[in-house]
Amino acid sequence: THPTGAYTQLILHSCIIIRTIFINSEDVLRRDRAIGDPLIADQSNFLHPVLYFYDSPHGDSLKSYHHIVENFLTDWTDRKDHILPLRRFLESVFEVDLT
């Protein structure tokens, strides 16, 4: 926060589905459609969380974003695939060590 108590940054959380899989009429449940690698989570085809980091409380200056790799059961609690990449993102944007 700012010395006056006003917030100076914003993280927006959203869940998205990549629209192109529906445009191309591909089977969203096909065997090879899932992305399991957190390093390419932005290519996830199924519903998955995305965090957007703005350097302004008005949401007009996107500085960074983080896709959390999809999980068919919407269970984003796996330490290696979900928690640690999210922690690294938060440490990066807030410049803190969360250990």
Phi and psi restraints in degrees (range 20) as a CNS / XPLOR table:
assign (resid 1 and name C) (resid 2 and name N)
       (resid 2 and name CA) (resid 2 and name C) 1.0 -77.4 20.0 2
assign (resid 2 and name N) (resid 2 and name CA)
       (resid 2 and name C) (resid 3 and name N) 1.0 154.8 20.0 2
assign (resid 2 and name C) (resid 3 and name N)
       (resid 3 and name CA) (resid 3 and name C) 1.0 -53.2 20.0 2
assign (resid 3 and name N) (resid 3 and name CA)
       (resid 3 and name C) (resid 4 and name N) 1.0 -26.1 20.0 2
assign (resid 3 and name C) (resid 4 and name N)
       (resid 4 and name CA) (resid 4 and name C) 1.0 -81.3 20.0 2
assign (resid 4 and name N) (resid 4 and name CA)
       (resid 4 and name C) (resid 5 and name N) 1.0 -4.5 20.0 2
assign (resid 4 and name C) (resid 5 and name N)
       (resid 5 and name CA) (resid 5 and name C) 1.0 95.7 20.0 2
assign (resid 5 and name N) (resid 5 and name CA)
       (resid 5 and name C) (resid 6 and name N) 1.0 -5.1 20.0 2
assign (resid 5 and name C) (resid 6 and name N)
       (resid 6 and name CA) (resid 6 and name C) 1.0 -79.9 20.0 2
assign (resid 6 and name N) (resid 6 and name CA)
       (resid 6 and name C) (resid 7 and name N) 1.0 143.7 20.0 2
assign (resid 6 and name C) (resid 7 and name N)
       (resid 7 and name CA) (resid 7 and name C) 1.0 -75.6 20.0 2
assign (resid 7 and name N) (resid 7 and name CA)
       (resid 7 and name C) (resid 8 and name N) 1.0 141.0 20.0 2
assign (resid 7 and name C) (resid 8 and name N)
       (resid 8 and name CA) (resid 8 and name C) 1.0 -115.7 20.0 2
assign (resid 8 and name N) (resid 8 and name CA)
       (resid 8 and name C) (resid 9 and name N) 1.0 -4.0 20.0 2
assign (resid 8 and name C) (resid 9 and name N)
       (resid 9 and name CA) (resid 9 and name C) 1.0 -137.2 20.0 2
assign (resid 9 and name N) (resid 9 and name CA)
       (resid 9 and name C) (resid 10 and name N) 1.0 164.4 20.0 2
assign (resid 9 and name C) (resid 10 and name N)
       (resid 10 and name CA) (resid 10 and name C) 1.0 -146.6 20.0 2
assign (resid 10 and name N) (resid 10 and name CA)
       (resid 10 and name C) (resid 11 and name N) 1.0 135.6 20.0 2
assign (resid 10 and name C) (resid 11 and name N)
       (resid 11 and name CA) (resid 11 and name C) 1.0 -116.5 20.0 2
assign (resid 11 and name N) (resid 11 and name CA)
       (resid 11 and name C) (resid 12 and name N) 1.0 125.0 20.0 2
assign (resid 11 and name C) (resid 12 and name N)
       (resid 12 and name CA) (resid 12 and name C) 1.0 -108.1 20.0 2
assign (resid 12 and name N) (resid 12 and name CA)
       (resid 12 and name C) (resid 13 and name N) 1.0 129.7 20.0 2
assign (resid 12 and name C) (resid 13 and name N)
       (resid 13 and name CA) (resid 13 and name C) 1.0 -107.3 20.0 2
assign (resid 13 and name N) (resid 13 and name CA)
       (resid 13 and name C) (resid 14 and name N) 1.0 135.2 20.0 2
assign (resid 13 and name C) (resid 14 and name N)
       (resid 14 and name CA) (resid 14 and name C) 1.0 -145.7 20.0 2
assign (resid 14 and name N) (resid 14 and name CA)
       (resid 14 and name C) (resid 15 and name N) 1.0 153.7 20.0 2
assign (resid 14 and name C) (resid 15 and name N)
       (resid 15 and name CA) (resid 15 and name C) 1.0 -111.0 20.0 2
assign (resid 15 and name N) (resid 15 and name CA)
       (resid 15 and name C) (resid 16 and name N) 1.0 132.5 20.0 2
assign (resid 15 and name C) (resid 16 and name N)
       (resid 16 and name CA) (resid 16 and name C) 1.0 -129.8 20.0 2
assign (resid 16 and name N) (resid 16 and name CA)
       (resid 16 and name C) (resid 17 and name N) 1.0 160.1 20.0 2
assign (resid 16 and name C) (resid 17 and name N)
       (resid 17 and name CA) (resid 17 and name C) 1.0 -124.9 20.0 2
assign (resid 17 and name N) (resid 17 and name CA)
       (resid 17 and name C) (resid 18 and name N) 1.0 132.8 20.0 2
assign (resid 17 and name C) (resid 18 and name N)
       (resid 18 and name CA) (resid 18 and name C) 1.0 -68.7 20.0 2
assign (resid 18 and name N) (resid 18 and name CA)
       (resid 18 and name C) (resid 19 and name N) 1.0 119.7 20.0 2
assign (resid 18 and name C) (resid 19 and name N)
       (resid 19 and name CA) (resid 19 and name C) 1.0 -67.9 20.0 2
assign (resid 19 and name N) (resid 19 and name CA)
       (resid 19 and name C) (resid 20 and name N) 1.0 -28.3 20.0 2
assign (resid 19 and name C) (resid 20 and name N)
       (resid 20 and name CA) (resid 20 and name C) 1.0 -61.4 20.0 2
assign (resid 20 and name N) (resid 20 and name CA)
       (resid 20 and name C) (resid 21 and name N) 1.0 -27.2 20.0 2
assign (resid 20 and name C) (resid 21 and name N)
       (resid 21 and name CA) (resid 21 and name C) 1.0 -67.2 20.0 2
assign (resid 21 and name N) (resid 21 and name CA)
       (resid 21 and name C) (resid 22 and name N) 1.0 -27.4 20.0 2
assign (resid 21 and name C) (resid 22 and name N)
       (resid 22 and name CA) (resid 22 and name C) 1.0 -84.0 20.0 2
assign (resid 22 and name N) (resid 22 and name CA)
       (resid 22 and name C) (resid 23 and name N) 1.0 -34.9 20.0 2
assign (resid 22 and name C) (resid 23 and name N)
       (resid 23 and name CA) (resid 23 and name C) 1.0 -64.1 20.0 2
assign (resid 23 and name N) (resid 23 and name CA)
       (resid 23 and name C) (resid 24 and name N) 1.0 -41.6 20.0 2
assign (resid 23 and name C) (resid 24 and name N)
       (resid 24 and name CA) (resid 24 and name C) 1.0 -81.4 20.0 2
assign (resid 24 and name N) (resid 24 and name CA)
       (resid 24 and name C) (resid 25 and name N) 1.0 1.7 20.0 2
assign (resid 24 and name C) (resid 25 and name N)
       (resid 25 and name CA) (resid 25 and name C) 1.0 55.9 20.0 2
assign (resid 25 and name N) (resid 25 and name CA)
       (resid 25 and name C) (resid 26 and name N) 1.0 32.2 20.0 2
assign (resid 25 and name C) (resid 26 and name N)
       (resid 26 and name CA) (resid 26 and name C) 1.0 -79.6 20.0 2
assign (resid 26 and name N) (resid 26 and name CA)
       (resid 26 and name C) (resid 27 and name N) 1.0 150.0 20.0 2
assign (resid 26 and name C) (resid 27 and name N)
       (resid 27 and name CA) (resid 27 and name C) 1.0 -71.1 20.0 2
assign (resid 27 and name N) (resid 27 and name CA)
       (resid 27 and name C) (resid 28 and name N) 1.0 115.8 20.0 2
assign (resid 27 and name C) (resid 28 and name N)
       (resid 28 and name CA) (resid 28 and name C) 1.0 -69.1 20.0 2
assign (resid 28 and name N) (resid 28 and name CA)
       (resid 28 and name C) (resid 29 and name N) 1.0 -13.5 20.0 2
assign (resid 28 and name C) (resid 29 and name N)
       (resid 29 and name CA) (resid 29 and name C) 1.0 -107.4 20.0 2
assign (resid 29 and name N) (resid 29 and name CA)
       (resid 29 and name C) (resid 30 and name N) 1.0 11.7 20.0 2
assign (resid 29 and name C) (resid 30 and name N)
       (resid 30 and name CA) (resid 30 and name C) 1.0 -61.5 20.0 2
assign (resid 30 and name N) (resid 30 and name CA)
       (resid 30 and name C) (resid 31 and name N) 1.0 157.7 20.0 2
assign (resid 30 and name C) (resid 31 and name N)
       (resid 31 and name CA) (resid 31 and name C) 1.0 -58.8 20.0 2
assign (resid 31 and name N) (resid 31 and name CA)
       (resid 31 and name C) (resid 32 and name N) 1.0 -40.5 20.0 2
assign (resid 31 and name C) (resid 32 and name N)
       (resid 32 and name CA) (resid 32 and name C) 1.0 -97.2 20.0 2
assign (resid 32 and name N) (resid 32 and name CA)
       (resid 32 and name C) (resid 33 and name N) 1.0 13.8 20.0 2
assign (resid 32 and name C) (resid 33 and name N)
       (resid 33 and name CA) (resid 33 and name C) 1.0 -82.7 20.0 2
assign (resid 33 and name N) (resid 33 and name CA)
       (resid 33 and name C) (resid 34 and name N) 1.0 -21.9 20.0 2
assign (resid 33 and name C) (resid 34 and name N)
       (resid 34 and name CA) (resid 34 and name C) 1.0 -77.4 20.0 2
assign (resid 34 and name N) (resid 34 and name CA)
       (resid 34 and name C) (resid 35 and name N) 1.0 142.5 20.0 2
assign (resid 34 and name C) (resid 35 and name N)
       (resid 35 and name CA) (resid 35 and name C) 1.0 -103.3 20.0 2
assign (resid 35 and name N) (resid 35 and name CA)
       (resid 35 and name C) (resid 36 and name N) 1.0 125.1 20.0 2
assign (resid 35 and name C) (resid 36 and name N)
       (resid 36 and name CA) (resid 36 and name C) 1.0 -114.2 20.0 2
assign (resid 36 and name N) (resid 36 and name CA)
       (resid 36 and name C) (resid 37 and name N) 1.0 0.6 20.0 2
assign (resid 36 and name C) (resid 37 and name N)
       (resid 37 and name CA) (resid 37 and name C) 1.0 -104.4 20.0 2
assign (resid 37 and name N) (resid 37 and name CA)
       (resid 37 and name C) (resid 38 and name N) 1.0 117.9 20.0 2
assign (resid 37 and name C) (resid 38 and name N)
       (resid 38 and name CA) (resid 38 and name C) 1.0 -59.0 20.0 2
assign (resid 38 and name N) (resid 38 and name CA)
       (resid 38 and name C) (resid 39 and name N) 1.0 -23.8 20.0 2
assign (resid 38 and name C) (resid 39 and name N)
       (resid 39 and name CA) (resid 39 and name C) 1.0 -70.6 20.0 2
assign (resid 39 and name N) (resid 39 and name CA)
       (resid 39 and name C) (resid 40 and name N) 1.0 -20.1 20.0 2
assign (resid 39 and name C) (resid 40 and name N)
       (resid 40 and name CA) (resid 40 and name C) 1.0 -122.7 20.0 2
assign (resid 40 and name N) (resid 40 and name CA)
       (resid 40 and name C) (resid 41 and name N) 1.0 32.1 20.0 2
assign (resid 40 and name C) (resid 41 and name N)
       (resid 41 and name CA) (resid 41 and name C) 1.0 -60.2 20.0 2
assign (resid 41 and name N) (resid 41 and name CA)
       (resid 41 and name C) (resid 42 and name N) 1.0 -23.8 20.0 2
assign (resid 41 and name C) (resid 42 and name N)
       (resid 42 and name CA) (resid 42 and name C) 1.0 -67.1 20.0 2
assign (resid 42 and name N) (resid 42 and name CA)
       (resid 42 and name C) (resid 43 and name N) 1.0 -11.1 20.0 2
assign (resid 42 and name C) (resid 43 and name N)
       (resid 43 and name CA) (resid 43 and name C) 1.0 -97.1 20.0 2
assign (resid 43 and name N) (resid 43 and name CA)
       (resid 43 and name C) (resid 44 and name N) 1.0 6.4 20.0 2
assign (resid 43 and name C) (resid 44 and name N)
       (resid 44 and name CA) (resid 44 and name C) 1.0 -57.0 20.0 2
assign (resid 44 and name N) (resid 44 and name CA)
       (resid 44 and name C) (resid 45 and name N) 1.0 136.1 20.0 2
assign (resid 44 and name C) (resid 45 and name N)
       (resid 45 and name CA) (resid 45 and name C) 1.0 -95.4 20.0 2
assign (resid 45 and name N) (resid 45 and name CA)
       (resid 45 and name C) (resid 46 and name N) 1.0 -15.1 20.0 2
assign (resid 45 and name C) (resid 46 and name N)
       (resid 46 and name CA) (resid 46 and name C) 1.0 -108.6 20.0 2
assign (resid 46 and name N) (resid 46 and name CA)
       (resid 46 and name C) (resid 47 and name N) 1.0 173.4 20.0 2
assign (resid 46 and name C) (resid 47 and name N)
       (resid 47 and name CA) (resid 47 and name C) 1.0 -54.7 20.0 2
assign (resid 47 and name N) (resid 47 and name CA)
       (resid 47 and name C) (resid 48 and name N) 1.0 127.6 20.0 2
assign (resid 47 and name C) (resid 48 and name N)
       (resid 48 and name CA) (resid 48 and name C) 1.0 -154.9 20.0 2
assign (resid 48 and name N) (resid 48 and name CA)
       (resid 48 and name C) (resid 49 and name N) 1.0 151.3 20.0 2
assign (resid 48 and name C) (resid 49 and name N)
       (resid 49 and name CA) (resid 49 and name C) 1.0 -75.1 20.0 2
assign (resid 49 and name N) (resid 49 and name CA)
       (resid 49 and name C) (resid 50 and name N) 1.0 147.7 20.0 2
assign (resid 49 and name C) (resid 50 and name N)
       (resid 50 and name CA) (resid 50 and name C) 1.0 -134.8 20.0 2
assign (resid 50 and name N) (resid 50 and name CA)
       (resid 50 and name C) (resid 51 and name N) 1.0 134.8 20.0 2
assign (resid 50 and name C) (resid 51 and name N)
       (resid 51 and name CA) (resid 51 and name C) 1.0 -111.2 20.0 2
assign (resid 51 and name N) (resid 51 and name CA)
       (resid 51 and name C) (resid 52 and name N) 1.0 132.5 20.0 2
assign (resid 51 and name C) (resid 52 and name N)
       (resid 52 and name CA) (resid 52 and name C) 1.0 -113.0 20.0 2
assign (resid 52 and name N) (resid 52 and name CA)
       (resid 52 and name C) (resid 53 and name N) 1.0 128.2 20.0 2
assign (resid 52 and name C) (resid 53 and name N)
       (resid 53 and name CA) (resid 53 and name C) 1.0 -106.2 20.0 2
assign (resid 53 and name N) (resid 53 and name CA)
       (resid 53 and name C) (resid 54 and name N) 1.0 121.8 20.0 2
assign (resid 53 and name C) (resid 54 and name N)
       (resid 54 and name CA) (resid 54 and name C) 1.0 -112.9 20.0 2
assign (resid 54 and name N) (resid 54 and name CA)
       (resid 54 and name C) (resid 55 and name N) 1.0 141.2 20.0 2
assign (resid 54 and name C) (resid 55 and name N)
       (resid 55 and name CA) (resid 55 and name C) 1.0 -88.5 20.0 2
assign (resid 55 and name N) (resid 55 and name CA)
       (resid 55 and name C) (resid 56 and name N) 1.0 19.5 20.0 2
assign (resid 55 and name C) (resid 56 and name N)
       (resid 56 and name CA) (resid 56 and name C) 1.0 -148.3 20.0 2
assign (resid 56 and name N) (resid 56 and name CA)
       (resid 56 and name C) (resid 57 and name N) 1.0 142.4 20.0 2
assign (resid 56 and name C) (resid 57 and name N)
       (resid 57 and name CA) (resid 57 and name C) 1.0 -71.4 20.0 2
assign (resid 57 and name N) (resid 57 and name CA)
       (resid 57 and name C) (resid 58 and name N) 1.0 -6.6 20.0 2
assign (resid 57 and name C) (resid 58 and name N)
       (resid 58 and name CA) (resid 58 and name C) 1.0 -91.6 20.0 2
assign (resid 58 and name N) (resid 58 and name CA)
       (resid 58 and name C) (resid 59 and name N) 1.0 -6.0 20.0 2
assign (resid 58 and name C) (resid 59 and name N)
       (resid 59 and name CA) (resid 59 and name C) 1.0 70.8 20.0 2
assign (resid 59 and name N) (resid 59 and name CA)
       (resid 59 and name C) (resid 60 and name N) 1.0 29.6 20.0 2
assign (resid 59 and name C) (resid 60 and name N)
       (resid 60 and name CA) (resid 60 and name C) 1.0 -111.3 20.0 2
assign (resid 60 and name N) (resid 60 and name CA)
       (resid 60 and name C) (resid 61 and name N) 1.0 6.8 20.0 2
assign (resid 60 and name C) (resid 61 and name N)
       (resid 61 and name CA) (resid 61 and name C) 1.0 -141.0 20.0 2
assign (resid 61 and name N) (resid 61 and name CA)
       (resid 61 and name C) (resid 62 and name N) 1.0 77.1 20.0 2
assign (resid 61 and name C) (resid 62 and name N)
       (resid 62 and name CA) (resid 62 and name C) 1.0 -63.1 20.0 2
assign (resid 62 and name N) (resid 62 and name CA)
       (resid 62 and name C) (resid 63 and name N) 1.0 123.7 20.0 2
assign (resid 62 and name C) (resid 63 and name N)
       (resid 63 and name CA) (resid 63 and name C) 1.0 -105.8 20.0 2
assign (resid 63 and name N) (resid 63 and name CA)
       (resid 63 and name C) (resid 64 and name N) 1.0 -32.2 20.0 2
assign (resid 63 and name C) (resid 64 and name N)
       (resid 64 and name CA) (resid 64 and name C) 1.0 -164.1 20.0 2
assign (resid 64 and name N) (resid 64 and name CA)
       (resid 64 and name C) (resid 65 and name N) 1.0 161.6 20.0 2
assign (resid 64 and name C) (resid 65 and name N)
       (resid 65 and name CA) (resid 65 and name C) 1.0 -147.8 20.0 2
assign (resid 65 and name N) (resid 65 and name CA)
       (resid 65 and name C) (resid 66 and name N) 1.0 160.8 20.0 2
assign (resid 65 and name C) (resid 66 and name N)
       (resid 66 and name CA) (resid 66 and name C) 1.0 -141.8 20.0 2
assign (resid 66 and name N) (resid 66 and name CA)
       (resid 66 and name C) (resid 67 and name N) 1.0 119.5 20.0 2
assign (resid 66 and name C) (resid 67 and name N)
       (resid 67 and name CA) (resid 67 and name C) 1.0 -90.6 20.0 2
assign (resid 67 and name N) (resid 67 and name CA)
       (resid 67 and name C) (resid 68 and name N) 1.0 133.1 20.0 2
assign (resid 67 and name C) (resid 68 and name N)
       (resid 68 and name CA) (resid 68 and name C) 1.0 -96.2 20.0 2
assign (resid 68 and name N) (resid 68 and name CA)
       (resid 68 and name C) (resid 69 and name N) 1.0 126.6 20.0 2
assign (resid 68 and name C) (resid 69 and name N)
       (resid 69 and name CA) (resid 69 and name C) 1.0 -55.5 20.0 2
assign (resid 69 and name N) (resid 69 and name CA)
       (resid 69 and name C) (resid 70 and name N) 1.0 141.0 20.0 2
assign (resid 69 and name C) (resid 70 and name N)
       (resid 70 and name CA) (resid 70 and name C) 1.0 -59.6 20.0 2
assign (resid 70 and name N) (resid 70 and name CA)
       (resid 70 and name C) (resid 71 and name N) 1.0 155.1 20.0 2
assign (resid 70 and name C) (resid 71 and name N)
       (resid 71 and name CA) (resid 71 and name C) 1.0 -144.0 20.0 2
assign (resid 71 and name N) (resid 71 and name CA)
       (resid 71 and name C) (resid 72 and name N) 1.0 120.0 20.0 2
assign (resid 71 and name C) (resid 72 and name N)
       (resid 72 and name CA) (resid 72 and name C) 1.0 -56.4 20.0 2
assign (resid 72 and name N) (resid 72 and name CA)
       (resid 72 and name C) (resid 73 and name N) 1.0 -32.2 20.0 2
assign (resid 72 and name C) (resid 73 and name N)
       (resid 73 and name CA) (resid 73 and name C) 1.0 -92.3 20.0 2
assign (resid 73 and name N) (resid 73 and name CA)
       (resid 73 and name C) (resid 74 and name N) 1.0 9.2 20.0 2
assign (resid 73 and name C) (resid 74 and name N)
       (resid 74 and name CA) (resid 74 and name C) 1.0 51.2 20.0 2
assign (resid 74 and name N) (resid 74 and name CA)
       (resid 74 and name C) (resid 75 and name N) 1.0 42.4 20.0 2
assign (resid 74 and name C) (resid 75 and name N)
       (resid 75 and name CA) (resid 75 and name C) 1.0 -113.9 20.0 2
assign (resid 75 and name N) (resid 75 and name CA)
       (resid 75 and name C) (resid 76 and name N) 1.0 95.8 20.0 2
assign (resid 75 and name C) (resid 76 and name N)
       (resid 76 and name CA) (resid 76 and name C) 1.0 -100.0 20.0 2
assign (resid 76 and name N) (resid 76 and name CA)
       (resid 76 and name C) (resid 77 and name N) 1.0 53.1 20.0 2
assign (resid 76 and name C) (resid 77 and name N)
       (resid 77 and name CA) (resid 77 and name C) 1.0 -117.3 20.0 2
assign (resid 77 and name N) (resid 77 and name CA)
       (resid 77 and name C) (resid 78 and name N) 1.0 5.6 20.0 2
assign (resid 77 and name C) (resid 78 and name N)
       (resid 78 and name CA) (resid 78 and name C) 1.0 -67.8 20.0 2
assign (resid 78 and name N) (resid 78 and name CA)
       (resid 78 and name C) (resid 79 and name N) 1.0 126.8 20.0 2
assign (resid 78 and name C) (resid 79 and name N)
       (resid 79 and name CA) (resid 79 and name C) 1.0 -59.1 20.0 2
assign (resid 79 and name N) (resid 79 and name CA)
       (resid 79 and name C) (resid 80 and name N) 1.0 -49.3 20.0 2
assign (resid 79 and name C) (resid 80 and name N)
       (resid 80 and name CA) (resid 80 and name C) 1.0 -73.8 20.0 2
assign (resid 80 and name N) (resid 80 and name CA)
       (resid 80 and name C) (resid 81 and name N) 1.0 -42.7 20.0 2
assign (resid 80 and name C) (resid 81 and name N)
       (resid 81 and name CA) (resid 81 and name C) 1.0 -87.7 20.0 2
assign (resid 81 and name N) (resid 81 and name CA)
       (resid 81 and name C) (resid 82 and name N) 1.0 -25.2 20.0 2
assign (resid 81 and name C) (resid 82 and name N)
       (resid 82 and name CA) (resid 82 and name C) 1.0 -121.1 20.0 2
assign (resid 82 and name N) (resid 82 and name CA)
       (resid 82 and name C) (resid 83 and name N) 1.0 -52.2 20.0 2
assign (resid 82 and name C) (resid 83 and name N)
       (resid 83 and name CA) (resid 83 and name C) 1.0 -70.3 20.0 2
assign (resid 83 and name N) (resid 83 and name CA)
       (resid 83 and name C) (resid 84 and name N) 1.0 -51.2 20.0 2
assign (resid 83 and name C) (resid 84 and name N)
       (resid 84 and name CA) (resid 84 and name C) 1.0 -63.9 20.0 2
assign (resid 84 and name N) (resid 84 and name CA)
       (resid 84 and name C) (resid 85 and name N) 1.0 -43.6 20.0 2
assign (resid 84 and name C) (resid 85 and name N)
       (resid 85 and name CA) (resid 85 and name C) 1.0 -62.1 20.0 2
assign (resid 85 and name N) (resid 85 and name CA)
       (resid 85 and name C) (resid 86 and name N) 1.0 -37.3 20.0 2
assign (resid 85 and name C) (resid 86 and name N)
       (resid 86 and name CA) (resid 86 and name C) 1.0 -65.3 20.0 2
assign (resid 86 and name N) (resid 86 and name CA)
       (resid 86 and name C) (resid 87 and name N) 1.0 -43.1 20.0 2
assign (resid 86 and name C) (resid 87 and name N)
       (resid 87 and name CA) (resid 87 and name C) 1.0 -60.1 20.0 2
assign (resid 87 and name N) (resid 87 and name CA)
       (resid 87 and name C) (resid 88 and name N) 1.0 -43.8 20.0 2
assign (resid 87 and name C) (resid 88 and name N)
       (resid 88 and name CA) (resid 88 and name C) 1.0 -61.2 20.0 2
assign (resid 88 and name N) (resid 88 and name CA)
       (resid 88 and name C) (resid 89 and name N) 1.0 -39.5 20.0 2
assign (resid 88 and name C) (resid 89 and name N)
       (resid 89 and name CA) (resid 89 and name C) 1.0 -62.4 20.0 2
assign (resid 89 and name N) (resid 89 and name CA)
       (resid 89 and name C) (resid 90 and name N) 1.0 -49.0 20.0 2
assign (resid 89 and name C) (resid 90 and name N)
       (resid 90 and name CA) (resid 90 and name C) 1.0 -64.2 20.0 2
assign (resid 90 and name N) (resid 90 and name CA)
       (resid 90 and name C) (resid 91 and name N) 1.0 -39.6 20.0 2
assign (resid 90 and name C) (resid 91 and name N)
       (resid 91 and name CA) (resid 91 and name C) 1.0 -62.0 20.0 2
assign (resid 91 and name N) (resid 91 and name CA)
       (resid 91 and name C) (resid 92 and name N) 1.0 -38.4 20.0 2
assign (resid 91 and name C) (resid 92 and name N)
       (resid 92 and name CA) (resid 92 and name C) 1.0 -67.5 20.0 2
assign (resid 92 and name N) (resid 92 and name CA)
       (resid 92 and name C) (resid 93 and name N) 1.0 -49.4 20.0 2
assign (resid 92 and name C) (resid 93 and name N)
       (resid 93 and name CA) (resid 93 and name C) 1.0 -72.4 20.0 2
assign (resid 93 and name N) (resid 93 and name CA)
       (resid 93 and name C) (resid 94 and name N) 1.0 -32.1 20.0 2
assign (resid 93 and name C) (resid 94 and name N)
       (resid 94 and name CA) (resid 94 and name C) 1.0 -98.1 20.0 2
assign (resid 94 and name N) (resid 94 and name CA)
       (resid 94 and name C) (resid 95 and name N) 1.0 -2.4 20.0 2
assign (resid 94 and name C) (resid 95 and name N)
       (resid 95 and name CA) (resid 95 and name C) 1.0 52.7 20.0 2
assign (resid 95 and name N) (resid 95 and name CA)
       (resid 95 and name C) (resid 96 and name N) 1.0 51.1 20.0 2
assign (resid 95 and name C) (resid 96 and name N)
       (resid 96 and name CA) (resid 96 and name C) 1.0 -135.7 20.0 2
assign (resid 96 and name N) (resid 96 and name CA)
       (resid 96 and name C) (resid 97 and name N) 1.0 161.3 20.0 2
assign (resid 96 and name C) (resid 97 and name N)
       (resid 97 and name CA) (resid 97 and name C) 1.0 -102.5 20.0 2
assign (resid 97 and name N) (resid 97 and name CA)
       (resid 97 and name C) (resid 98 and name N) 1.0 118.4 20.0 2
assign (resid 97 and name C) (resid 98 and name N)
       (resid 98 and name CA) (resid 98 and name C) 1.0 -97.7 20.0 2
assign (resid 98 and name N) (resid 98 and name CA)
       (resid 98 and name C) (resid 99 and name N) 1.0 17.8 20.0 2
